[in-house]
């Protein structure tokens, strides 16, 4: 086994690792992070109202 064989083997291993990471994030992470992805939109109604309307609602 010479140096070119080691380079080819390392390239193949890195490519397989890359594909594994992509598959893990696309397949496994979709449902797990759906709630976290929607967090910025949860309080959208509260922040878009004028200040006096928010104070009246808090009272």
PDB file of N, H, CA, C and O in Angstrom:
ATOM      1  N   UNK A   1       0.851  -1.173   0.000  1.00  0.00           N
ATOM      2  CA  UNK A   1       0.000   0.000   0.000  1.00  0.00           C
ATOM      3  C   UNK A   1       0.894   1.233   0.000  1.00  0.00           C
ATOM      4  O   UNK A   1       1.687   1.439   0.918  1.00  0.00           O
ATOM      5  N   UNK A   2       0.760   2.026  -1.011  1.00  0.00           N
ATOM      6  H   UNK A   2       0.115   1.859  -1.757  1.00  0.00           H
ATOM      7  CA  UNK A   2       1.600   3.214  -1.083  1.00  0.00           C
ATOM      8  C   UNK A   2       0.793   4.455  -0.679  1.00  0.00           C
ATOM      9  O   UNK A   2      -0.361   4.352  -0.262  1.00  0.00           O
ATOM     10  N   UNK A   3       1.407   5.595  -0.810  1.00  0.00           N
ATOM     11  H   UNK A   3       2.344   5.678  -1.149  1.00  0.00           H
ATOM     12  CA  UNK A   3       0.803   6.851  -0.366  1.00  0.00           C
ATOM     13  C   UNK A   3      -0.482   7.178  -1.133  1.00  0.00           C
ATOM     14  O   UNK A   3      -1.423   7.695  -0.530  1.00  0.00           O
ATOM     15  N   UNK A   4      -0.556   6.902  -2.408  1.00  0.00           N
ATOM     16  H   UNK A   4       0.208   6.481  -2.897  1.00  0.00           H
ATOM     17  CA  UNK A   4      -1.756   7.197  -3.190  1.00  0.00           C
ATOM     18  C   UNK A   4      -2.949   6.364  -2.745  1.00  0.00           C
ATOM     19  O   UNK A   4      -4.084   6.838  -2.786  1.00  0.00           O
ATOM     20  N   UNK A   5      -2.704   5.118  -2.318  1.00  0.00           N
ATOM     21  H   UNK A   5      -1.782   4.732  -2.284  1.00  0.00           H
ATOM     22  CA  UNK A   5      -3.787   4.297  -1.794  1.00  0.00           C
ATOM     23  C   UNK A   5      -4.332   4.869  -0.485  1.00  0.00           C
ATOM     24  O   UNK A   5      -5.542   4.862  -0.255  1.00  0.00           O
ATOM     25  N   UNK A   6      -3.443   5.359   0.363  1.00  0.00           N
ATOM     26  H   UNK A   6      -2.461   5.365   0.177  1.00  0.00           H
ATOM     27  CA  UNK A   6      -3.878   5.973   1.616  1.00  0.00           C
ATOM     28  C   UNK A   6      -4.682   7.252   1.358  1.00  0.00           C
ATOM     29  O   UNK A   6      -5.666   7.521   2.048  1.00  0.00           O
ATOM     30  N   UNK A   7      -4.269   8.018   0.384  1.00  0.00           N
ATOM     31  H   UNK A   7      -3.470   7.799  -0.176  1.00  0.00           H
ATOM     32  CA  UNK A   7      -5.009   9.239   0.037  1.00  0.00           C
ATOM     33  C   UNK A   7      -6.398   8.895  -0.504  1.00  0.00           C
ATOM     34  O   UNK A   7      -7.382   9.545  -0.151  1.00  0.00           O
ATOM     35  N   UNK A   8      -6.476   7.894  -1.343  1.00  0.00           N
ATOM     36  H   UNK A   8      -5.676   7.365  -1.630  1.00  0.00           H
ATOM     37  CA  UNK A   8      -7.769   7.487  -1.891  1.00  0.00           C
ATOM     38  C   UNK A   8      -8.676   6.950  -0.780  1.00  0.00           C
ATOM     39  O   UNK A   8      -9.868   7.257  -0.753  1.00  0.00           O
ATOM     40  N   UNK A   9      -8.123   6.157   0.129  1.00  0.00           N
ATOM     41  H   UNK A   9      -7.154   5.908   0.108  1.00  0.00           H
ATOM     42  CA  UNK A   9      -8.896   5.616   1.240  1.00  0.00           C
ATOM     43  C   UNK A   9      -9.396   6.730   2.159  1.00  0.00           C
ATOM     44  O   UNK A   9     -10.548   6.707   2.592  1.00  0.00           O
ATOM     45  N   UNK A  10      -8.538   7.701   2.459  1.00  0.00           N
ATOM     46  H   UNK A  10      -7.602   7.720   2.108  1.00  0.00           H
ATOM     47  CA  UNK A  10      -8.965   8.797   3.330  1.00  0.00           C
ATOM     48  C   UNK A  10     -10.027   9.653   2.647  1.00  0.00           C
ATOM     49  O   UNK A  10     -10.935  10.151   3.313  1.00  0.00           O
ATOM     50  N   UNK A  11      -9.929   9.831   1.340  1.00  0.00           N
ATOM     51  H   UNK A  11      -9.191   9.427   0.800  1.00  0.00           H
ATOM     52  CA  UNK A  11     -10.953  10.590   0.617  1.00  0.00           C
ATOM     53  C   UNK A  11     -12.295   9.885   0.674  1.00  0.00           C
ATOM     54  O   UNK A  11     -13.328  10.521   0.883  1.00  0.00           O
ATOM     55  N   UNK A  12     -12.283   8.589   0.489  1.00  0.00           N
ATOM     56  H   UNK A  12     -11.444   8.072   0.319  1.00  0.00           H
ATOM     57  CA  UNK A  12     -13.535   7.815   0.550  1.00  0.00           C
ATOM     58  C   UNK A  12     -14.118   7.859   1.957  1.00  0.00           C
ATOM     59  O   UNK A  12     -15.330   8.009   2.110  1.00  0.00           O
ATOM     60  N   UNK A  13     -13.290   7.732   2.984  1.00  0.00           N
ATOM     61  H   UNK A  13     -12.305   7.610   2.861  1.00  0.00           H
ATOM     62  CA  UNK A  13     -13.783   7.781   4.359  1.00  0.00           C
ATOM     63  C   UNK A  13     -14.367   9.149   4.707  1.00  0.00           C
ATOM     64  O   UNK A  13     -15.395   9.234   5.379  1.00  0.00           O
ATOM     65  N   UNK A  14     -13.730  10.194   4.260  1.00  0.00           N
ATOM     66  H   UNK A  14     -12.895  10.125   3.714  1.00  0.00           H
ATOM     67  CA  UNK A  14     -14.254  11.545   4.509  1.00  0.00           C
ATOM     68  C   UNK A  14     -15.582  11.764   3.787  1.00  0.00           C
ATOM     69  O   UNK A  14     -16.488  12.394   4.332  1.00  0.00           O
ATOM     70  N   UNK A  15     -15.699  11.253   2.580  1.00  0.00           N
ATOM     71  H   UNK A  15     -14.963  10.741   2.137  1.00  0.00           H
ATOM     72  CA  UNK A  15     -16.949  11.399   1.832  1.00  0.00           C
ATOM     73  C   UNK A  15     -18.082  10.628   2.503  1.00  0.00           C
ATOM     74  O   UNK A  15     -19.206  11.124   2.583  1.00  0.00           O
ATOM     75  N   UNK A  16     -17.798   9.432   2.980  1.00  0.00           N
ATOM     76  H   UNK A  16     -16.885   9.029   2.915  1.00  0.00           H
ATOM     77  CA  UNK A  16     -18.811   8.640   3.684  1.00  0.00           C
ATOM     78  C   UNK A  16     -19.212   9.335   4.979  1.00  0.00           C
ATOM     79  O   UNK A  16     -20.391   9.352   5.334  1.00  0.00           O
ATOM     80  N   UNK A  17     -18.249   9.905   5.681  1.00  0.00           N
ATOM     81  H   UNK A  17     -17.292   9.892   5.392  1.00  0.00           H
ATOM     82  CA  UNK A  17     -18.549  10.656   6.901  1.00  0.00           C
ATOM     83  C   UNK A  17     -19.424  11.862   6.596  1.00  0.00           C
ATOM     84  O   UNK A  17     -20.379  12.136   7.322  1.00  0.00           O
ATOM     85  N   UNK A  18     -19.107  12.579   5.534  1.00  0.00           N
ATOM     86  H   UNK A  18     -18.330  12.356   4.944  1.00  0.00           H
ATOM     87  CA  UNK A  18     -19.905  13.731   5.114  1.00  0.00           C
ATOM     88  C   UNK A  18     -21.338  13.327   4.809  1.00  0.00           C
ATOM     89  O   UNK A  18     -22.276  13.989   5.252  1.00  0.00           O
ATOM     90  N   UNK A  19     -21.518  12.248   4.057  1.00  0.00           N
ATOM     91  H   UNK A  19     -20.756  11.709   3.697  1.00  0.00           H
ATOM     92  CA  UNK A  19     -22.863  11.783   3.735  1.00  0.00           C
ATOM     93  C   UNK A  19     -23.611  11.330   4.986  1.00  0.00           C
ATOM     94  O   UNK A  19     -24.823  11.518   5.086  1.00  0.00           O
ATOM     95  N   UNK A  20     -22.900  10.738   5.930  1.00  0.00           N
ATOM     96  H   UNK A  20     -21.915  10.585   5.848  1.00  0.00           H
ATOM     97  CA  UNK A  20     -23.530  10.328   7.187  1.00  0.00           C
ATOM     98  C   UNK A  20     -24.018  11.513   7.999  1.00  0.00           C
ATOM     99  O   UNK A  20     -25.105  11.463   8.573  1.00  0.00           O
ATOM    100  N   UNK A  21     -23.236  12.571   8.055  1.00  0.00           N
ATOM    101  H   UNK A  21     -22.352  12.612   7.589  1.00  0.00           H
ATOM    102  CA  UNK A  21     -23.647  13.771   8.790  1.00  0.00           C
ATOM    103  C   UNK A  21     -24.852  14.420   8.119  1.00  0.00           C
ATOM    104  O   UNK A  21     -25.783  14.847   8.801  1.00  0.00           O
ATOM    105  N   UNK A  22     -24.844  14.496   6.811  1.00  0.00           N
ATOM    106  H   UNK A  22     -24.087  14.148   6.257  1.00  0.00           H
ATOM    107  CA  UNK A  22     -25.978  15.065   6.091  1.00  0.00           C
ATOM    108  C   UNK A  22     -27.243  14.239   6.335  1.00  0.00           C
ATOM    109  O   UNK A  22     -28.307  14.800   6.601  1.00  0.00           O
ATOM    110  N   UNK A  23     -27.134  12.929   6.248  1.00  0.00           N
ATOM    111  H   UNK A  23     -26.270  12.474   6.032  1.00  0.00           H
ATOM    112  CA  UNK A  23     -28.295  12.060   6.471  1.00  0.00           C
ATOM    113  C   UNK A  23     -28.801  12.187   7.906  1.00  0.00           C
ATOM    114  O   UNK A  23     -30.012  12.176   8.132  1.00  0.00           O
ATOM    115  N   UNK A  24     -27.906  12.307   8.872  1.00  0.00           N
ATOM    116  H   UNK A  24     -26.923  12.317   8.689  1.00  0.00           H
ATOM    117  CA  UNK A  24     -28.280  12.429  10.278  1.00  0.00           C
ATOM    118  C   UNK A  24     -29.055  13.724  10.528  1.00  0.00           C
ATOM    119  O   UNK A  24     -30.043  13.724  11.263  1.00  0.00           O
ATOM    120  N   UNK A  25     -28.615  14.818   9.926  1.00  0.00           N
ATOM    121  H   UNK A  25     -27.812  14.819   9.329  1.00  0.00           H
ATOM    122  CA  UNK A  25     -29.299  16.089  10.150  1.00  0.00           C
ATOM    123  C   UNK A  25     -30.611  16.180   9.391  1.00  0.00           C
ATOM    124  O   UNK A  25     -31.571  16.759   9.899  1.00  0.00           O
ATOM    125  N   UNK A  26     -30.677  15.627   8.195  1.00  0.00           N
ATOM    126  H   UNK A  26     -29.897  15.156   7.783  1.00  0.00           H
ATOM    127  CA  UNK A  26     -31.904  15.733   7.410  1.00  0.00           C
ATOM    128  C   UNK A  26     -32.963  14.776   7.924  1.00  0.00           C
ATOM    129  O   UNK A  26     -34.119  15.166   8.087  1.00  0.00           O
ATOM    130  N   UNK A  27     -32.595  13.549   8.180  1.00  0.00           N
ATOM    131  H   UNK A  27     -31.656  13.232   8.048  1.00  0.00           H
ATOM    132  CA  UNK A  27     -33.568  12.531   8.577  1.00  0.00           C
ATOM    133  C   UNK A  27     -33.897  12.622  10.069  1.00  0.00           C
ATOM    134  O   UNK A  27     -35.070  12.646  10.443  1.00  0.00           O
ATOM    135  N   UNK A  28     -32.890  12.673  10.905  1.00  0.00           N
ATOM    136  H   UNK A  28     -31.937  12.654  10.601  1.00  0.00           H
ATOM    137  CA  UNK A  28     -33.123  12.624  12.343  1.00  0.00           C
ATOM    138  C   UNK A  28     -33.449  13.951  12.982  1.00  0.00           C
ATOM    139  O   UNK A  28     -34.162  13.977  13.985  1.00  0.00           O
ATOM    140  N   UNK A  29     -32.963  15.048  12.453  1.00  0.00           N
ATOM    141  H   UNK A  29     -32.383  15.027  11.639  1.00  0.00           H
ATOM    142  CA  UNK A  29     -33.130  16.330  13.119  1.00  0.00           C
ATOM    143  C   UNK A  29     -34.366  17.097  12.742  1.00  0.00           C
ATOM    144  O   UNK A  29     -34.662  18.112  13.373  1.00  0.00           O
ATOM    145  N   UNK A  30     -35.094  16.669  11.757  1.00  0.00           N
ATOM    146  H   UNK A  30     -34.853  15.844  11.245  1.00  0.00           H
ATOM    147  CA  UNK A  30     -36.237  17.442  11.262  1.00  0.00           C
ATOM    148  C   UNK A  30     -37.320  17.590  12.327  1.00  0.00           C
ATOM    149  O   UNK A  30     -37.752  18.711  12.597  1.00  0.00           O
ATOM    150  N   UNK A  31     -37.760  16.522  12.924  1.00  0.00           N
ATOM    151  H   UNK A  31     -37.409  15.612  12.705  1.00  0.00           H
ATOM    152  CA  UNK A  31     -38.827  16.596  13.917  1.00  0.00           C
ATOM    153  C   UNK A  31     -38.335  17.140  15.247  1.00  0.00           C
ATOM    154  O   UNK A  31     -39.069  17.831  15.954  1.00  0.00           O
ATOM    155  N   UNK A  32     -37.120  16.834  15.575  1.00  0.00           N
ATOM    156  H   UNK A  32     -36.524  16.273  15.001  1.00  0.00           H
ATOM    157  CA  UNK A  32     -36.590  17.225  16.871  1.00  0.00           C
ATOM    158  C   UNK A  32     -36.440  18.733  16.999  1.00  0.00           C
ATOM    159  O   UNK A  32     -36.623  19.275  18.089  1.00  0.00           O
ATOM    160  N   UNK A  33     -36.114  19.417  15.920  1.00  0.00           N
ATOM    161  H   UNK A  33     -35.965  18.977  15.034  1.00  0.00           H
ATOM    162  CA  UNK A  33     -35.854  20.845  15.986  1.00  0.00           C
ATOM    163  C   UNK A  33     -36.983  21.700  15.429  1.00  0.00           C
ATOM    164  O   UNK A  33     -36.813  22.910  15.280  1.00  0.00           O
ATOM    165  N   UNK A  34     -38.117  21.112  15.121  1.00  0.00           N
ATOM    166  H   UNK A  34     -38.255  20.129  15.242  1.00  0.00           H
ATOM    167  CA  UNK A  34     -39.239  21.870  14.549  1.00  0.00           C
ATOM    168  C   UNK A  34     -39.767  22.905  15.539  1.00  0.00           C
ATOM    169  O   UNK A  34     -40.047  24.039  15.153  1.00  0.00           O
ATOM    170  N   UNK A  35     -39.906  22.528  16.813  1.00  0.00           N
ATOM    171  H   UNK A  35     -39.679  21.606  17.127  1.00  0.00           H
ATOM    172  CA  UNK A  35     -40.393  23.479  17.812  1.00  0.00           C
ATOM    173  C   UNK A  35     -39.401  24.615  18.027  1.00  0.00           C
ATOM    174  O   UNK A  35     -39.801  25.770  18.172  1.00  0.00           O
ATOM    175  N   UNK A  36     -38.129  24.299  18.049  1.00  0.00           N
ATOM    176  H   UNK A  36     -37.804  23.361  17.931  1.00  0.00           H
ATOM    177  CA  UNK A  36     -37.116  25.331  18.236  1.00  0.00           C
ATOM    178  C   UNK A  36     -37.065  26.288  17.051  1.00  0.00           C
ATOM    179  O   UNK A  36     -36.775  27.472  17.226  1.00  0.00           O
ATOM    180  N   UNK A  37     -37.339  25.801  15.871  1.00  0.00           N
ATOM    181  H   UNK A  37     -37.575  24.840  15.729  1.00  0.00           H
ATOM    182  CA  UNK A  37     -37.315  26.658  14.689  1.00  0.00           C
ATOM    183  C   UNK A  37     -38.466  27.651  14.696  1.00  0.00           C
ATOM    184  O   UNK A  37     -38.356  28.723  14.100  1.00  0.00           O
ATOM    185  N   UNK A  38     -39.564  27.318  15.356  1.00  0.00           N
ATOM    186  H   UNK A  38     -39.653  26.447  15.840  1.00  0.00           H
ATOM    187  CA  UNK A  38     -40.721  28.201  15.384  1.00  0.00           C
ATOM    188  C   UNK A  38     -40.744  29.148  16.580  1.00  0.00           C
ATOM    189  O   UNK A  38     -41.671  29.950  16.689  1.00  0.00           O
ATOM    190  N   UNK A  39     -39.775  29.090  17.471  1.00  0.00           N
ATOM    191  H   UNK A  39     -39.022  28.438  17.383  1.00  0.00           H
ATOM    192  CA  UNK A  39     -39.759  29.950  18.644  1.00  0.00           C
ATOM    193  C   UNK A  39     -39.803  31.443  18.320  1.00  0.00           C
ATOM    194  O   UNK A  39     -40.513  32.167  19.019  1.00  0.00           O
ATOM    195  N   UNK A  40     -39.106  31.948  17.326  1.00  0.00           N
ATOM    196  H   UNK A  40     -38.529  31.360  16.759  1.00  0.00           H
ATOM    197  CA  UNK A  40     -39.178  33.392  17.066  1.00  0.00           C
ATOM    198  C   UNK A  40     -40.566  33.870  16.658  1.00  0.00           C
ATOM    199  O   UNK A  40     -40.839  35.068  16.735  1.00  0.00           O
ATOM    200  N   UNK A  41     -41.436  32.992  16.236  1.00  0.00           N
ATOM    201  H   UNK A  41     -41.215  32.019  16.174  1.00  0.00           H
ATOM    202  CA  UNK A  41     -42.746  33.391  15.750  1.00  0.00           C
ATOM    203  C   UNK A  41     -43.850  33.239  16.797  1.00  0.00           C
ATOM    204  O   UNK A  41     -44.995  33.597  16.523  1.00  0.00           O
ATOM    205  N   UNK A  42     -43.545  32.724  17.976  1.00  0.00           N
ATOM    206  H   UNK A  42     -42.615  32.433  18.199  1.00  0.00           H
ATOM    207  CA  UNK A  42     -44.583  32.484  18.971  1.00  0.00           C
ATOM    208  C   UNK A  42     -45.182  33.772  19.523  1.00  0.00           C
ATOM    209  O   UNK A  42     -46.401  33.855  19.673  1.00  0.00           O
ATOM    210  N   UNK A  43     -44.372  34.774  19.828  1.00  0.00           N
ATOM    211  H   UNK A  43     -43.381  34.706  19.706  1.00  0.00           H
ATOM    212  CA  UNK A  43     -44.850  36.022  20.419  1.00  0.00           C
ATOM    213  C   UNK A  43     -45.045  37.108  19.384  1.00  0.00           C
ATOM    214  O   UNK A  43     -44.986  38.290  19.722  1.00  0.00           O
ATOM    215  N   UNK A  44     -45.272  36.751  18.158  1.00  0.00           N
ATOM    216  H   UNK A  44     -45.320  35.791  17.883  1.00  0.00           H
ATOM    217  CA  UNK A  44     -45.385  37.735  17.089  1.00  0.00           C
ATOM    218  C   UNK A  44     -46.579  38.656  17.302  1.00  0.00           C
ATOM    219  O   UNK A  44     -46.479  39.846  17.003  1.00  0.00           O
ATOM    220  N   UNK A  45     -47.715  38.149  17.812  1.00  0.00           N
ATOM    221  H   UNK A  45     -47.795  37.182  18.055  1.00  0.00           H
ATOM    222  CA  UNK A  45     -48.894  38.975  18.026  1.00  0.00           C
ATOM    223  C   UNK A  45     -48.666  39.991  19.144  1.00  0.00           C
ATOM    224  O   UNK A  45     -49.136  41.125  19.046  1.00  0.00           O
ATOM    225  N   UNK A  46     -47.965  39.612  20.186  1.00  0.00           N
ATOM    226  H   UNK A  46     -47.583  38.691  20.266  1.00  0.00           H
ATOM    227  CA  UNK A  46     -47.719  40.505  21.311  1.00  0.00           C
ATOM    228  C   UNK A  46     -46.824  41.676  20.931  1.00  0.00           C
ATOM    229  O   UNK A  46     -47.093  42.805  21.342  1.00  0.00           O
ATOM    230  N   UNK A  47     -45.789  41.446  20.175  1.00  0.00           N
ATOM    231  H   UNK A  47     -45.571  40.529  19.841  1.00  0.00           H
ATOM    232  CA  UNK A  47     -44.823  42.500  19.889  1.00  0.00           C
ATOM    233  C   UNK A  47     -45.272  43.424  18.775  1.00  0.00           C
ATOM    234  O   UNK A  47     -44.718  44.514  18.633  1.00  0.00           O
ATOM    235  N   UNK A  48     -46.250  43.031  17.984  1.00  0.00           N
ATOM    236  H   UNK A  48     -46.700  42.146  18.100  1.00  0.00           H
ATOM    237  CA  UNK A  48     -46.682  43.878  16.880  1.00  0.00           C
ATOM    238  C   UNK A  48     -47.748  44.884  17.302  1.00  0.00           C
ATOM    239  O   UNK A  48     -48.085  45.778  16.525  1.00  0.00           O
ATOM    240  N   UNK A  49     -48.288  44.758  18.522  1.00  0.00           N
ATOM    241  H   UNK A  49     -48.014  44.033  19.153  1.00  0.00           H
ATOM    242  CA  UNK A  49     -49.312  45.680  18.999  1.00  0.00           C
ATOM    243  C   UNK A  49     -48.662  46.941  19.560  1.00  0.00           C
ATOM    244  O   UNK A  49     -47.512  46.904  19.998  1.00  0.00           O
ATOM    245  N   UNK A  50     -49.393  48.055  19.550  1.00  0.00           N
ATOM    246  H   UNK A  50     -50.327  48.085  19.194  1.00  0.00           H
ATOM    247  CA  UNK A  50     -48.871  49.283  20.157  1.00  0.00           C
ATOM    248  C   UNK A  50     -48.658  49.114  21.657  1.00  0.00           C
ATOM    249  O   UNK A  50     -49.245  48.223  22.271  1.00  0.00           O
ATOM    250  N   UNK A  51     -47.833  49.953  22.239  1.00  0.00           N
ATOM    251  H   UNK A  51     -47.356  50.676  21.739  1.00  0.00           H
ATOM    252  CA  UNK A  51     -47.456  49.843  23.646  1.00  0.00           C
ATOM    253  C   UNK A  51     -48.666  49.963  24.565  1.00  0.00           C
ATOM    254  O   UNK A  51     -48.780  49.190  25.516  1.00  0.00           O
ATOM    255  N   UNK A  52     -49.579  50.913  24.313  1.00  0.00           N
ATOM    256  H   UNK A  52     -49.486  51.542  23.541  1.00  0.00           H
ATOM    257  CA  UNK A  52     -50.714  51.103  25.214  1.00  0.00           C
ATOM    258  C   UNK A  52     -51.660  49.910  25.193  1.00  0.00           C
ATOM    259  O   UNK A  52     -52.289  49.615  26.209  1.00  0.00           O
ATOM    260  N   UNK A  53     -51.777  49.220  24.073  1.00  0.00           N
ATOM    261  H   UNK A  53     -51.266  49.460  23.247  1.00  0.00           H
ATOM    262  CA  UNK A  53     -52.628  48.034  24.012  1.00  0.00           C
ATOM    263  C   UNK A  53     -52.037  46.914  24.860  1.00  0.00           C
ATOM    264  O   UNK A  53     -52.770  46.180  25.523  1.00  0.00           O
ATOM    265  N   UNK A  54     -50.724  46.781  24.842  1.00  0.00           N
ATOM    266  H   UNK A  54     -50.128  47.377  24.303  1.00  0.00           H
ATOM    267  CA  UNK A  54     -50.079  45.750  25.674  1.00  0.00           C
ATOM    268  C   UNK A  54     -50.254  46.075  27.145  1.00  0.00           C
ATOM    269  O   UNK A  54     -50.458  45.167  27.951  1.00  0.00           O
ATOM    270  N   UNK A  55     -50.179  47.344  27.518  1.00  0.00           N
ATOM    271  H   UNK A  55     -50.013  48.082  26.864  1.00  0.00           H
ATOM    272  CA  UNK A  55     -50.344  47.715  28.929  1.00  0.00           C
ATOM    273  C   UNK A  55     -51.768  47.477  29.396  1.00  0.00           C
ATOM    274  O   UNK A  55     -51.982  47.043  30.528  1.00  0.00           O
ATOM    275  N   UNK A  56     -52.753  47.755  28.538  1.00  0.00           N
ATOM    276  H   UNK A  56     -52.580  48.108  27.618  1.00  0.00           H
ATOM    277  CA  UNK A  56     -54.149  47.504  28.896  1.00  0.00           C
ATOM    278  C   UNK A  56     -54.395  46.024  29.084  1.00  0.00           C
ATOM    279  O   UNK A  56     -55.139  45.634  29.984  1.00  0.00           O
ATOM    280  N   UNK A  57     -53.802  45.212  28.278  1.00  0.00           N
ATOM    281  H   UNK A  57     -53.197  45.528  27.548  1.00  0.00           H
ATOM    282  CA  UNK A  57     -53.992  43.775  28.384  1.00  0.00           C
ATOM    283  C   UNK A  57     -53.357  43.234  29.656  1.00  0.00           C
ATOM    284  O   UNK A  57     -53.882  42.293  30.252  1.00  0.00           O
ATOM    285  N   UNK A  58     -52.229  43.814  30.087  1.00  0.00           N
ATOM    286  H   UNK A  58     -51.802  44.578  29.603  1.00  0.00           H
ATOM    287  CA  UNK A  58     -51.549  43.352  31.294  1.00  0.00           C
ATOM    288  C   UNK A  58     -52.314  43.749  32.551  1.00  0.00           C
ATOM    289  O   UNK A  58     -52.167  43.092  33.582  1.00  0.00           O
ATOM    290  N   UNK A  59     -53.113  44.786  32.499  1.00  0.00           N
ATOM    291  H   UNK A  59     -53.232  45.319  31.662  1.00  0.00           H
ATOM    292  CA  UNK A  59     -53.846  45.262  33.682  1.00  0.00           C
ATOM    293  C   UNK A  59     -55.044  44.417  34.018  1.00  0.00           C
ATOM    294  O   UNK A  59     -55.750  44.703  34.985  1.00  0.00           O
TER     295      UNK A  59
END
